[in-house]
Amino acid sequence: MTSVESKTYEDEMYDATKRLFSSPLGRKVLNHWLGHLYFFEEALTDEQVILKNFATRLMNGIGFQFENADVITECIMKQVGKKE
């Protein structure tokens, strides 16, 4: 493998994390973690803010960027008010 073809550590971590959370069980775990890291709610204490920042970093690690927030907002709005 040439240096052009070799993956960086960050590329390997991105691929591994994306594969991990792409499975149904991985998504369930990610959802659980994000809930406990205050990703879905307001962080009020310093500790909660630190946890929320970690959640944001975790999401950035799998490609979540606020530049694609319109796509995420669309997905959220499709779920709002949806009856099960």
Secondary structure, DSSP 8 states (H G I E B T S, - for coil): --TTTS--HHHHHHHHHHHHHHSHHHHHHHHHHHHHTTTTS---SHHHHHHHHHHHHHHHHTT--GGGHHHHHHHHHHHTT---
